[in-house]
Amino acid sequence: MIKHFLKYYLRAVTKYRVHSPFVYNLLVNVIEDKRYYYAFDPLKTLRARLLQKNERIEVLDLGAGSRKNSEKERKISEIAKTSISPEWQCQMLFKLVDYFKPSTVLEMGSSLGISSMYLHFGNPKAKMISLEGSPEIAKLARENFKLLSADIEIIEGNFSETLQVALDKLQKIDLAFIDGHHAELPTLKYFEQILPYCNEESVLIFDDIYWSDEMAAAWEKIKLNSAVTLSVDLFYFGIVFLKKDFKEKQHFTLISYPYKLWQIGLFK
Ligand SMILES: C[S@@+](CC[C@H](N)C(=O)[O-])C[C@H]1O[C@@H](n2cnc3c(N)ncnc32)[C@H](O)[C@@H]1O
Protein backbone atom coordinates (compact mmCIF):
# COMPACT_ATOMS: atom_id res chain seq x y z
CA MET A 1 0.00 0.00 0.00
CA ILE A 2 2.78 2.45 1.00
CA LYS A 3 4.73 1.55 -2.13
CA HIS A 4 1.65 2.22 -4.26
CA PHE A 5 0.95 5.46 -2.43
CA LEU A 6 4.48 6.75 -3.05
CA LYS A 7 4.22 5.94 -6.75
CA TYR A 8 0.81 7.61 -6.88
CA TYR A 9 2.06 10.68 -5.07
CA LEU A 10 5.05 11.14 -7.35
CA ARG A 11 2.86 10.84 -10.47
CA ALA A 12 -0.07 12.91 -9.23
CA VAL A 13 -0.75 16.39 -10.60
CA THR A 14 -2.95 19.18 -9.32
CA LYS A 15 -5.64 21.02 -11.26
CA TYR A 16 -3.01 23.56 -12.31
CA ARG A 17 -1.35 20.95 -14.51
CA VAL A 18 -4.49 19.49 -16.06
CA HIS A 19 -5.21 20.59 -19.60
CA SER A 20 -8.36 18.56 -20.22
CA PRO A 21 -11.45 20.78 -19.59
CA PHE A 22 -13.50 17.68 -18.71
CA VAL A 23 -11.03 16.57 -16.03
CA TYR A 24 -10.44 20.12 -14.78
CA ASN A 25 -14.19 20.58 -14.30
CA LEU A 26 -14.45 17.23 -12.55
CA LEU A 27 -11.69 18.26 -10.16
CA VAL A 28 -13.09 21.68 -9.41
CA ASN A 29 -16.78 20.79 -9.28
CA VAL A 30 -16.63 17.40 -7.60
CA ILE A 31 -13.30 16.24 -6.23
CA GLU A 32 -12.33 19.54 -4.62
CA ASP A 33 -15.88 20.69 -3.96
CA LYS A 34 -16.18 21.38 -0.23
CA ARG A 35 -19.91 22.04 -0.14
CA TYR A 36 -21.91 20.32 2.57
CA TYR A 37 -25.39 19.15 1.51
CA TYR A 38 -28.36 18.88 3.87
CA ALA A 39 -28.78 15.24 2.71
CA PHE A 40 -25.54 14.40 4.54
CA ASP A 41 -26.98 15.03 8.00
CA PRO A 42 -29.19 11.91 8.45
CA LEU A 43 -26.44 9.72 6.98
CA LYS A 44 -23.92 11.15 9.41
CA THR A 45 -26.30 10.44 12.31
CA LEU A 46 -26.97 6.91 11.07
CA ARG A 47 -23.23 6.17 10.74
CA ALA A 48 -22.68 7.42 14.29
CA ARG A 49 -25.48 5.17 15.52
CA LEU A 50 -24.06 2.10 13.72
CA LEU A 51 -20.66 2.83 15.25
CA GLN A 52 -22.26 2.43 18.68
CA LYS A 53 -24.04 -0.88 18.00
CA ASN A 54 -22.38 -3.73 19.85
CA GLU A 55 -24.81 -6.39 18.63
CA ARG A 56 -23.04 -9.22 16.78
CA ILE A 57 -24.19 -10.53 13.43
CA GLU A 58 -23.11 -13.42 11.27
CA VAL A 59 -20.96 -12.41 8.32
CA LEU A 60 -20.66 -14.49 5.19
CA ASP A 61 -17.47 -13.53 3.39
CA LEU A 62 -17.74 -14.06 -0.35
CA GLY A 63 -15.01 -11.62 -1.31
CA ALA A 64 -11.40 -10.91 -0.46
CA GLY A 65 -12.47 -10.35 3.16
CA SER A 66 -11.22 -7.96 5.77
CA ARG A 67 -7.53 -7.61 6.53
CA LYS A 68 -8.31 -6.96 10.17
CA ASN A 69 -10.94 -9.55 10.99
CA SER A 70 -11.78 -12.94 9.53
CA GLU A 71 -14.27 -13.99 12.22
CA LYS A 72 -17.66 -15.32 11.15
CA GLU A 73 -19.44 -13.12 13.68
CA ARG A 74 -18.71 -9.43 13.88
CA LYS A 75 -20.01 -6.49 15.85
CA ILE A 76 -22.06 -4.06 13.77
CA SER A 77 -19.89 -1.26 15.17
CA GLU A 78 -16.80 -3.03 13.87
CA ILE A 79 -18.28 -3.44 10.38
CA ALA A 80 -19.22 0.25 10.42
CA LYS A 81 -15.68 1.13 11.44
CA THR A 82 -13.72 -1.05 9.03
CA SER A 83 -15.88 -1.96 6.03
CA ILE A 84 -17.75 1.13 5.02
CA SER A 85 -16.22 3.97 3.05
CA PRO A 86 -15.21 7.01 5.11
CA GLU A 87 -17.58 9.94 5.20
CA TRP A 88 -15.55 12.15 2.84
CA GLN A 89 -15.45 9.40 0.20
CA CYS A 90 -19.20 8.84 0.56
CA GLN A 91 -19.73 12.57 0.12
CA MET A 92 -17.72 12.39 -3.07
CA LEU A 93 -19.93 9.57 -4.33
CA PHE A 94 -22.96 11.78 -3.68
CA LYS A 95 -21.30 14.64 -5.59
CA LEU A 96 -20.34 12.40 -8.51
CA VAL A 97 -23.95 11.27 -8.86
CA ASP A 98 -25.22 14.83 -8.42
CA TYR A 99 -22.79 16.00 -11.12
CA PHE A 100 -23.31 13.27 -13.73
CA LYS A 101 -27.05 12.71 -13.05
CA PRO A 102 -27.09 9.04 -14.05
CA SER A 103 -30.53 7.53 -14.54
CA THR A 104 -29.35 4.10 -13.37
CA VAL A 105 -26.92 3.32 -10.56
CA LEU A 106 -25.39 -0.01 -9.66
CA GLU A 107 -23.43 -0.67 -6.49
CA MET A 108 -21.48 -3.87 -5.91
CA GLY A 109 -21.04 -4.24 -2.15
CA SER A 110 -23.76 -2.54 -0.10
CA SER A 111 -22.42 -3.42 3.33
CA LEU A 112 -24.64 -1.49 5.78
CA GLY A 113 -26.06 0.65 3.00
CA ILE A 114 -24.29 3.89 3.85
CA SER A 115 -22.43 4.44 0.56
CA SER A 116 -25.57 3.20 -1.24
CA MET A 117 -27.60 6.01 0.26
CA TYR A 118 -25.02 8.68 -0.59
CA LEU A 119 -25.20 7.42 -4.18
CA HIS A 120 -29.00 7.38 -4.07
CA PHE A 121 -29.51 10.83 -2.55
CA GLY A 122 -27.13 12.36 -5.14
CA ASN A 123 -29.94 11.79 -7.65
CA PRO A 124 -32.97 10.17 -5.99
CA LYS A 125 -34.73 9.87 -9.36
CA ALA A 126 -32.22 7.30 -10.57
CA LYS A 127 -33.15 3.63 -10.49
CA MET A 128 -30.65 2.02 -8.16
CA ILE A 129 -29.69 -1.55 -7.35
CA SER A 130 -27.11 -2.53 -4.75
CA LEU A 131 -25.65 -6.04 -4.45
CA GLU A 132 -24.72 -7.72 -1.19
CA GLY A 133 -23.74 -11.31 -0.48
CA SER A 134 -23.85 -11.48 3.29
CA PRO A 135 -27.52 -12.05 4.29
CA GLU A 136 -27.45 -10.43 7.75
CA ILE A 137 -25.57 -7.41 6.42
CA ALA A 138 -28.07 -7.11 3.55
CA LYS A 139 -30.92 -7.23 6.07
CA LEU A 140 -29.39 -4.33 8.02
CA ALA A 141 -28.85 -2.35 4.83
CA ARG A 142 -32.53 -2.83 3.93
CA GLU A 143 -33.56 -1.62 7.40
CA ASN A 144 -31.34 1.43 6.97
CA PHE A 145 -32.88 2.21 3.57
CA LYS A 146 -36.33 1.99 5.13
CA LEU A 147 -35.31 4.27 7.99
CA LEU A 148 -34.23 7.02 5.59
CA SER A 149 -36.87 6.27 2.92
CA ALA A 150 -34.26 5.46 0.30
CA ASP A 151 -35.72 3.67 -2.69
CA ILE A 152 -32.87 1.24 -3.37
CA GLU A 153 -33.29 -2.40 -4.31
CA ILE A 154 -30.88 -4.86 -2.75
CA ILE A 155 -30.17 -8.10 -4.56
CA GLU A 156 -28.77 -10.62 -2.15
CA GLY A 157 -26.31 -13.34 -3.16
CA ASN A 158 -22.92 -13.85 -4.70
CA PHE A 159 -21.97 -11.26 -7.35
CA SER A 160 -21.24 -14.18 -9.66
CA GLU A 161 -25.01 -14.68 -9.85
CA THR A 162 -26.57 -11.38 -8.83
CA LEU A 163 -24.60 -9.07 -11.15
CA GLN A 164 -26.31 -10.48 -14.23
CA VAL A 165 -29.72 -10.22 -12.56
CA ALA A 166 -29.07 -6.54 -11.81
CA LEU A 167 -27.79 -5.85 -15.34
CA ASP A 168 -30.92 -7.43 -16.82
CA LYS A 169 -33.13 -5.38 -14.51
CA LEU A 170 -31.39 -2.05 -15.12
CA GLN A 171 -30.75 -2.75 -18.81
CA LYS A 172 -28.11 0.01 -18.91
CA ILE A 173 -25.50 1.20 -16.46
CA ASP A 174 -24.97 4.95 -16.25
CA LEU A 175 -22.93 4.82 -13.07
CA ALA A 176 -21.48 1.91 -11.14
CA PHE A 177 -19.57 1.78 -7.86
CA ILE A 178 -17.60 -1.44 -7.62
CA ASP A 179 -16.72 -1.95 -3.96
CA GLY A 180 -16.61 -5.64 -3.16
CA HIS A 181 -14.55 -8.72 -3.89
CA HIS A 182 -11.24 -6.87 -4.05
CA ALA A 183 -9.27 -9.38 -6.09
CA GLU A 184 -7.84 -9.10 -9.58
CA LEU A 185 -9.72 -11.71 -11.61
CA PRO A 186 -13.21 -11.13 -10.17
CA THR A 187 -12.80 -7.34 -10.56
CA LEU A 188 -11.80 -7.75 -14.21
CA LYS A 189 -14.60 -10.23 -14.80
CA TYR A 190 -17.25 -7.91 -13.30
CA PHE A 191 -15.87 -4.97 -15.32
CA GLU A 192 -16.14 -6.93 -18.57
CA GLN A 193 -19.62 -8.14 -17.65
CA ILE A 194 -20.79 -4.57 -17.00
CA LEU A 195 -19.19 -3.06 -20.14
CA PRO A 196 -21.81 -4.20 -22.71
CA TYR A 197 -24.47 -2.40 -20.62
CA CYS A 198 -22.56 0.87 -20.63
CA ASN A 199 -22.87 3.83 -22.95
CA GLU A 200 -20.64 6.76 -23.80
CA GLU A 201 -21.78 8.67 -20.73
CA SER A 202 -21.21 5.81 -18.28
CA VAL A 203 -19.03 6.37 -15.25
CA LEU A 204 -17.43 3.39 -13.51
CA ILE A 205 -15.94 3.96 -10.07
CA PHE A 206 -13.62 1.32 -8.60
CA ASP A 207 -12.92 1.46 -4.89
CA ASP A 208 -9.63 0.52 -3.23
CA ILE A 209 -7.60 0.24 -6.43
CA TYR A 210 -4.40 -0.04 -4.38
CA TRP A 211 -5.78 -2.24 -1.59
CA SER A 212 -3.40 -5.01 -2.73
CA ASP A 213 -0.99 -5.77 -5.56
CA GLU A 214 -3.82 -7.73 -7.18
CA MET A 215 -6.13 -4.74 -7.15
CA ALA A 216 -3.36 -2.52 -8.54
CA ALA A 217 -2.88 -5.07 -11.36
CA ALA A 218 -6.63 -5.09 -12.04
CA TRP A 219 -6.66 -1.29 -12.22
CA GLU A 220 -3.77 -1.29 -14.72
CA LYS A 221 -5.68 -3.71 -16.96
CA ILE A 222 -8.94 -1.77 -16.67
CA LYS A 223 -7.16 1.41 -17.80
CA LEU A 224 -5.74 -0.43 -20.81
CA ASN A 225 -9.11 -1.84 -21.92
CA SER A 226 -9.91 -0.50 -25.40
CA ALA A 227 -13.36 0.73 -24.29
CA VAL A 228 -11.78 3.07 -21.72
CA THR A 229 -10.94 6.45 -23.23
CA LEU A 230 -10.21 8.34 -20.02
CA SER A 231 -9.20 7.20 -16.57
CA VAL A 232 -8.72 9.12 -13.37
CA ASP A 233 -6.65 7.82 -10.47
CA LEU A 234 -7.46 9.38 -7.10
CA PHE A 235 -5.65 6.62 -5.18
CA TYR A 236 -8.75 5.66 -3.14
CA PHE A 237 -10.99 5.56 -6.25
CA GLY A 238 -10.20 4.83 -9.88
CA ILE A 239 -12.78 6.26 -12.26
CA VAL A 240 -13.14 5.35 -15.90
CA PHE A 241 -15.01 7.05 -18.72
CA LEU A 242 -15.92 5.64 -22.11
CA LYS A 243 -16.69 8.79 -24.12
CA LYS A 244 -15.70 8.33 -27.76
CA ASP A 245 -15.03 12.03 -28.35
CA PHE A 246 -11.91 11.70 -26.21
CA LYS A 247 -10.05 10.63 -29.31
CA GLU A 248 -6.81 9.67 -27.61
CA LYS A 249 -6.78 7.51 -24.54
CA GLN A 250 -5.78 9.63 -21.57
CA HIS A 251 -4.91 8.82 -18.00
CA PHE A 252 -4.77 11.32 -15.16
CA THR A 253 -3.40 10.83 -11.67
CA LEU A 254 -4.87 13.62 -9.61
CA ILE A 255 -4.30 15.14 -6.21
CA SER A 256 -5.78 18.19 -4.53
CA TYR A 257 -3.39 21.13 -4.70
CA PRO A 258 -2.89 21.57 -0.92
CA TYR A 259 -1.07 18.20 -0.99
CA LYS A 260 1.37 19.45 -3.64
CA LEU A 261 1.60 23.10 -2.83
CA TRP A 262 4.45 23.72 -5.23
CA GLN A 263 2.07 22.81 -8.07
CA ILE A 264 -0.19 25.82 -7.67
CA GLY A 265 0.48 27.19 -11.10
CA LEU A 266 3.21 29.67 -10.16
CA PHE A 267 6.08 27.42 -11.16
CA LYS A 268 5.84 25.48 -14.42
C1 LIG B 1 -16.13 -2.94 1.35
S1 LIG B 1 -17.72 -3.56 1.66
C2 LIG B 1 -18.76 -2.38 0.87
C3 LIG B 1 -18.77 -1.07 1.54
C4 LIG B 1 -19.84 -0.14 1.09
N1 LIG B 1 -19.84 0.05 -0.34
C5 LIG B 1 -19.61 1.21 1.76
O1 LIG B 1 -18.75 1.95 1.34
O2 LIG B 1 -20.33 1.48 2.75
C6 LIG B 1 -17.82 -4.89 0.53
C7 LIG B 1 -19.11 -5.68 0.65
O3 LIG B 1 -19.18 -6.53 -0.48
C8 LIG B 1 -19.68 -7.79 -0.09
N2 LIG B 1 -19.09 -8.78 -1.04
C9 LIG B 1 -17.78 -9.03 -1.24
N3 LIG B 1 -17.61 -9.96 -2.18
C10 LIG B 1 -18.85 -10.33 -2.57
C11 LIG B 1 -19.34 -11.26 -3.53
N4 LIG B 1 -18.52 -12.02 -4.26
N5 LIG B 1 -20.68 -11.36 -3.69
C12 LIG B 1 -21.52 -10.61 -2.95
N6 LIG B 1 -21.11 -9.70 -2.03
C13 LIG B 1 -19.80 -9.59 -1.84
C14 LIG B 1 -19.21 -7.98 1.33
O4 LIG B 1 -20.10 -8.83 2.03
C15 LIG B 1 -19.18 -6.56 1.87
O5 LIG B 1 -20.33 -6.26 2.61
PDBQT file of the ligand as one rigid body, heavy atoms in Angstrom, charges set to zero:
ROOT
HETATM    1  C1  LIG A 301     -16.130  -2.942   1.354  1.00  0.00    +0.000 C 
HETATM    2  S1  LIG A 301     -17.716  -3.555   1.660  1.00  0.00    +0.000 S 
HETATM    3  C2  LIG A 301     -18.764  -2.381   0.872  1.00  0.00    +0.000 C 
HETATM    4  C3  LIG A 301     -18.766  -1.073   1.536  1.00  0.00    +0.000 C 
HETATM    5  C4  LIG A 301     -19.839  -0.141   1.086  1.00  0.00    +0.000 C 
HETATM    6  N1  LIG A 301     -19.836   0.050  -0.337  1.00  0.00    +0.000 N 
HETATM    7  C5  LIG A 301     -19.614   1.209   1.765  1.00  0.00    +0.000 C 
HETATM    8  O1  LIG A 301     -18.751   1.951   1.339  1.00  0.00    +0.000 OA
HETATM    9  O2  LIG A 301     -20.328   1.478   2.754  1.00  0.00    +0.000 OA
HETATM   10  C6  LIG A 301     -17.824  -4.893   0.534  1.00  0.00    +0.000 C 
HETATM   11  C7  LIG A 301     -19.112  -5.683   0.649  1.00  0.00    +0.000 C 
HETATM   12  O3  LIG A 301     -19.184  -6.534  -0.482  1.00  0.00    +0.000 OA
HETATM   13  C8  LIG A 301     -19.675  -7.794  -0.094  1.00  0.00    +0.000 C 
HETATM   14  N2  LIG A 301     -19.087  -8.775  -1.036  1.00  0.00    +0.000 N 
HETATM   15  C9  LIG A 301     -17.777  -9.025  -1.241  1.00  0.00    +0.000 A 
HETATM   16  N3  LIG A 301     -17.613  -9.963  -2.177  1.00  0.00    +0.000 NA
HETATM   17  C10 LIG A 301     -18.846 -10.334  -2.575  1.00  0.00    +0.000 A 
HETATM   18  C11 LIG A 301     -19.336 -11.264  -3.531  1.00  0.00    +0.000 A 
HETATM   19  N4  LIG A 301     -18.522 -12.024  -4.261  1.00  0.00    +0.000 N 
HETATM   20  N5  LIG A 301     -20.675 -11.362  -3.691  1.00  0.00    +0.000 NA
HETATM   21  C12 LIG A 301     -21.525 -10.611  -2.952  1.00  0.00    +0.000 A 
HETATM   22  N6  LIG A 301     -21.112  -9.700  -2.028  1.00  0.00    +0.000 NA
HETATM   23  C13 LIG A 301     -19.798  -9.585  -1.838  1.00  0.00    +0.000 A 
HETATM   24  C14 LIG A 301     -19.211  -7.981   1.330  1.00  0.00    +0.000 C 
HETATM   25  O4  LIG A 301     -20.105  -8.828   2.033  1.00  0.00    +0.000 OA
HETATM   26  C15 LIG A 301     -19.184  -6.559   1.869  1.00  0.00    +0.000 C 
HETATM   27  O5  LIG A 301     -20.334  -6.256   2.614  1.00  0.00    +0.000 OA
ENDROOT
TORSDOF 0
